[in-house]
Amino acid sequence: MPQIDLLDAYPKIQRPVDERSQASAEDRILSKRFGREYFDGTRQQGYGGYYYDSRWKPVVSRFCEHYGLTSKSRILDVGCAKGFMLHEFLEAIPGVTVAGIDISDYVLGQAMDTVKPFISLGDCKELPFPDNSFDLVISIATIHNPELGEVKMALCELERVSCKDKFIKVGAYRNEEERKRLERWNVVANTFMYCHEWESLFEEVGYTGDYTWFNP
């Protein structure tokens, strides 16, 4: 269960934390519906427009190399949104099996045509797949969205449906400055903790996969 940043190839961006911190109570309510406002609304509400621009391509190359993925691999993206990462897997490994779930009806309706046959509505705390279904389960900035009890359920679900590897990215902080920055940025997540608290939680629930931290 090592900490490893497999997203180090993702283009570095300067997140507008000050702008996001101006989100109103109404903005936050709309954001937590994970609808149009969160994905394609303003920066106060979420992404400020979530569109395809190939930025996941180098990340997928990193995953392929690190986990030795082949055309026989089965990959699940929990919180797949519009399916950009799954699209890159299909491009990078012809014949690979992919699946994705997301809690948002809206974003699934906006998904790329290449991945629509492979994605469905679902919740990270109750994955609609049999045990040991996937060689690699990925969840980026999704597992921290529910309350703590449901986070534990989600981590157990990742373990259940994976027969091999897992990778997650969750909101975490190492000091008070990072904690305040996360609070200013966050509009949807309910579970942020110190890095060491996350690691204790992983041990508690038996999460054996890889992980890295999100802090804007």
RACOR-V615015 format. One record per residue. SS is DSSP state (a for helix, b for strand, c for the rest). D_CENTER is the distance of its C-alpha to the mean C-alpha in Angstrom with 2 decimals. Layout:
ss=SS d_center=D_CENTER
ss=SS d_center=D_CENTER
//
This chain:
ss=c d_center=17.71
ss=c d_center=17.74
ss=b d_center=15.81
ss=c d_center=15.18
ss=c d_center=13.50
ss=c d_center=12.72
ss=c d_center=11.31
ss=c d_center=14.86
ss=c d_center=15.78
ss=c d_center=13.48
ss=c d_center=16.15
ss=c d_center=16.82
ss=c d_center=17.24
ss=c d_center=19.16
ss=c d_center=17.25
ss=c d_center=19.88
ss=a d_center=19.55
ss=a d_center=23.11
ss=a d_center=22.59
ss=a d_center=19.55
ss=c d_center=21.65
ss=c d_center=24.15
ss=c d_center=22.04
ss=c d_center=24.45
ss=a d_center=24.25
ss=a d_center=24.26
ss=a d_center=21.37
ss=a d_center=19.25
ss=a d_center=20.45
ss=a d_center=19.59
ss=a d_center=16.06
ss=c d_center=15.34
ss=c d_center=16.52
ss=c d_center=13.51
ss=c d_center=16.27
ss=a d_center=17.94
ss=a d_center=18.29
ss=a d_center=14.66
ss=a d_center=13.78
ss=a d_center=17.31
ss=c d_center=19.29
ss=c d_center=20.23
ss=c d_center=18.50
ss=c d_center=19.62
ss=c d_center=17.67
ss=c d_center=14.31
ss=c d_center=13.57
ss=c d_center=17.27
ss=c d_center=16.88
ss=c d_center=13.97
ss=c d_center=15.88
ss=c d_center=16.09
ss=c d_center=17.65
ss=c d_center=16.99
ss=c d_center=14.93
ss=c d_center=12.55
ss=a d_center=15.80
ss=a d_center=16.51
ss=a d_center=13.09
ss=a d_center=13.70
ss=a d_center=17.21
ss=a d_center=16.15
ss=a d_center=14.23
ss=a d_center=17.31
ss=a d_center=19.68
ss=a d_center=18.18
ss=a d_center=17.75
ss=c d_center=20.77
ss=c d_center=19.30
ss=c d_center=22.05
ss=c d_center=22.97
ss=c d_center=23.19
ss=c d_center=19.61
ss=b d_center=17.39
ss=b d_center=13.63
ss=b d_center=11.04
ss=b d_center=7.59
ss=b d_center=6.33
ss=c d_center=5.22
ss=c d_center=7.06
ss=c d_center=8.78
ss=c d_center=11.92
ss=c d_center=11.28
ss=a d_center=11.87
ss=a d_center=10.38
ss=a d_center=12.15
ss=a d_center=15.15
ss=a d_center=15.39
ss=a d_center=15.42
ss=a d_center=18.18
ss=a d_center=20.00
ss=a d_center=19.85
ss=c d_center=20.91
ss=c d_center=23.32
ss=c d_center=23.51
ss=c d_center=20.14
ss=b d_center=18.78
ss=b d_center=15.33
ss=b d_center=13.76
ss=b d_center=10.90
ss=b d_center=10.58
ss=b d_center=9.72
ss=c d_center=11.70
ss=c d_center=13.22
ss=a d_center=16.50
ss=a d_center=16.80
ss=a d_center=13.83
ss=a d_center=14.71
ss=a d_center=18.18
ss=c d_center=17.25
ss=c d_center=15.51
ss=c d_center=17.22
ss=c d_center=20.28
ss=c d_center=19.58
ss=c d_center=16.65
ss=a d_center=17.94
ss=a d_center=19.88
ss=a d_center=16.94
ss=b d_center=14.52
ss=b d_center=15.27
ss=b d_center=14.81
ss=c d_center=13.45
ss=b d_center=12.21
ss=c d_center=10.07
ss=c d_center=13.32
ss=b d_center=15.47
ss=c d_center=14.24
ss=c d_center=17.03
ss=c d_center=17.75
ss=c d_center=20.56
ss=c d_center=20.49
ss=c d_center=19.87
ss=c d_center=18.68
ss=b d_center=16.41
ss=b d_center=17.06
ss=b d_center=13.48
ss=b d_center=10.39
ss=b d_center=7.01
ss=b d_center=3.76
ss=b d_center=2.02
ss=c d_center=3.74
ss=c d_center=4.20
ss=c d_center=6.87
ss=c d_center=8.93
ss=c d_center=9.67
ss=c d_center=12.55
ss=c d_center=15.74
ss=a d_center=16.38
ss=a d_center=18.11
ss=a d_center=15.33
ss=a d_center=12.85
ss=a d_center=15.52
ss=a d_center=15.69
ss=a d_center=12.03
ss=a d_center=12.49
ss=a d_center=15.74
ss=a d_center=14.40
ss=a d_center=12.20
ss=a d_center=15.52
ss=a d_center=17.54
ss=a d_center=16.18
ss=b d_center=15.92
ss=b d_center=19.28
ss=b d_center=18.35
ss=b d_center=15.26
ss=b d_center=11.79
ss=b d_center=9.30
ss=b d_center=6.75
ss=b d_center=6.36
ss=b d_center=7.92
ss=b d_center=10.52
ss=b d_center=13.86
ss=b d_center=17.32
ss=c d_center=20.43
ss=c d_center=23.04
ss=a d_center=24.12
ss=a d_center=23.59
ss=a d_center=19.86
ss=a d_center=19.65
ss=a d_center=21.51
ss=a d_center=19.41
ss=a d_center=16.21
ss=a d_center=18.35
ss=a d_center=19.63
ss=a d_center=16.31
ss=c d_center=14.50
ss=c d_center=15.16
ss=c d_center=12.79
ss=c d_center=11.58
ss=c d_center=14.27
ss=c d_center=13.78
ss=c d_center=14.27
ss=b d_center=16.59
ss=b d_center=18.54
ss=a d_center=17.18
ss=a d_center=20.00
ss=a d_center=19.26
ss=a d_center=15.79
ss=a d_center=17.67
ss=a d_center=20.30
ss=a d_center=17.95
ss=a d_center=16.57
ss=a d_center=20.26
ss=a d_center=21.22
ss=a d_center=19.06
ss=c d_center=19.42
ss=c d_center=15.96
ss=c d_center=17.06
ss=c d_center=14.11
ss=b d_center=13.15
ss=b d_center=11.12
ss=b d_center=11.08
ss=b d_center=11.27
ss=b d_center=10.25
ss=c d_center=13.53
ss=c d_center=14.54
//
